[in-house]
């Protein structure tokens, strides 16, 4: 309620203030409505019935101060309210559009609506009040008074309408209608509106031709009936938000600023000329005033109408295509193809144009096609990745199943190992198993490369070693035979390092042979050291290589590892190194399994650095 009263009060105050600010004494002394009547259109458009009520109340006060009686004022007040409210009704219900918004000047359609509603309201106002003044003053009133009313209405309505709509963008004070649940008989209200305009035009003609007063009175009554009949049209459309900061809006804004400057200059010239033209010897005061009013409107028309035509051309040929191109935003979803059917239909309207718009439309359609092809390829790749991932998961399980899962622990020894690939599968492997009741085979290897190729070589090597060991228990001979088999059909030049040992639990003798692998750590007299062994060459490079057979008596413990442990890098690109590994085992105390503590020590060293190589460890501890 407070908001409604506030809008009535604001409208009342604006009418009073603008009346005295814009009305020369001569206008009022002649009984002619001052230019502030254009505010009826503005206040009705923005505030609806509350703006119309405030404006009418101000007019009544001003008419009473001028000496008119209440009976003379009442018909004018009724029509004034209806015409002011009509602006509001036409904006929200009078035009066929897909989107009803608050009054704005953000595109040519809204600018056209604004101008047309202003002209319609101005025409009805000038016809009605010219006739009413004829009834009040009699034959002394001149037929040109309607033209003066119309020009005053249009000039001020245009200037202040634009200014107030711009202000409403900063301060939202516009009254919006409540949606009615009533059904609209569109045909009926269309007939009412068309009849209203026809009767209005006939009223103007009758007034100019000075027809019989009874006919004029009948036309006024019919005009009022049609006007208020149309005002019963319910509001049925939802109010949509205005589009903000469009290029079209900015162009129109700059255009209207220039138009306003020209219009205000025209008004200033008109008012300054009044002192001169009122001293001319002419009995027709309206003909004296007409040049001043016509000057302003002529200046506006000469600029505004051609400007509108140019803006309309720009909007149709430039802005609408750009707006159509921007619709692509609603079709874009991450990692999805663009639904191109609707968009291509939009862009096809402009593809054949031999200008920048045609080039842009063609580029958009090609971009959509390339994007969809790209997304389709991505989906294929993603599907392939999922398939590969599923296969890698299986390969991981197969490789893990191919490695020992439990330690072997007897009264004489304990052997255990662990492998952690850098990827799903890796080239590191280890193995241990009893060849017979006395002999334990221990193997550790590192295939070149990473991932699936290295894992395949590793698993093939494990299988071959097991087969050869059933026939030969000489590690050097096993490596020779293994090497020859790996060299056959090795088109990819894959190779691997490997250390193979056989421990005899009775004699405690460890016989071994090395194929390019890291030297193991061995514990003697309570201290670890790196065992000096023959280096050998990696497997899979040179056939018929004779590997060296070596043996030691193992009294305590031996630790085998791959270079993924010693080469583990931290964020400063420093390696874990052989010295750090040696220190770890020297400082490690107790009979517990050293695998987890070692991995924790490596993790503390590398922290968040990515693991780039497989890490494998195997140890044999003599009891």
Number of C-alpha atoms within 10 A of each C-alpha: 5 7 11 14 13 14 24 23 18 17 27 23 16 16 24 17 12 16 21 14 11 14 16 14 10 13 14 14 10 9 14 17 21 21 24 24 26 28 29 32 34 31 33 27 31 27 25 24 25 26 32 32 27 26 31 25 22 22 24 18 14 16 19 14 10 12 8 15 12 12 8 15 17 12 15 20 20 14 21 26 22 25 27 32 29 26 27 28 25 21 19 24 16 20 11 8 10 8 12 17 17 20 25 21 22 20 21 18 13 16 17 13 18 23 15 14 20 25 19 18 26 28 23 25 27 23 28 29 21 26 27 20 21 20 15 13 11 11 11 9 17 19 20 18 24 24 20 23 24 24 23 23 27 25 26 24 27 22 20 18 25 22 15 17 21 15 12 16 14 8 10 9 15 18 20 16 19 12 12 13 9 10 10 13 10 12 8 11 18 13 12 19 18 12 16 22 17 12 19 24 15 15 27 23 14 19 24 17 10 15 12 10 14 9 13 22 15 12 20 22 13 16 23 20 14 20 22 19 14 22 19 10 20 19 19 16 17 14 16 11 10 15 11 10 9 12 15 19 17 15 15 19 17 11 16 20 14 13 20 19 13 18 25 16 13 22 21 13 15 20 16 12 14 16 11 10 18 13 9 10 9 11 8 10 16 17 15 18 19 17 16 20 20 17 16 21 21 14 16 19 14 10 16 20 11 11 16 17 12 12 20 16 12 14 19 13 13 15 18 13 19 16 14 13 17 10 13 16 9 9 13 12 10 7 12 15 18 20 15 15 8 12 18 18 11 17 21 14 12 19 20 13 14 9 10 12 19 18 14 18 24 19 14 18 19 13 12 19 16 12 15 18 13 15 17 15 12 14 15 12 12 12 12 12 12 12 12 12 13 12 12 17 14 14 17 19 13 13 19 15 10 15 17 16 12 10 14 16 14 11 8 11 15 16 22 23 27 21 20 19 21 18 16 18 25 28 29 33 32 27 21 22 16 14 15 10 9 13 20 18 22 23 19 25 26 31 25 20 17 20 17 17 16 21 25 16 20 24 18 12 22 19 11 15 19 15 13 17 16 10 9 12 16 17 24 23 19 21 27 18 17 21 26 16 16 22 18 11 9 12 7 7 11 18 23 25 21 26 25 24 24 25 23 19 18 10 11 18 16 19 21 23 26 26 23 18 25 23 19 19 22 24 19 13 7 9 14 21 17 16 14 10 17 16 16 18 20 22 26 20 17 13 16 12 18 14 21 18 17 15 14 11 12 21 16 18 19 21 21 22 26 26 18 22 22 18 18 23 23 19 12 8 11 12 17 20 15 16 11 14 16 17 13 17 18 14 10 13 9 7 8 9 14 18 16 11 13 17 16 12 15 21 17 11 17 20 13 10 14 12 19 14 22 25 25 24 24 24 22 23 20 18 13
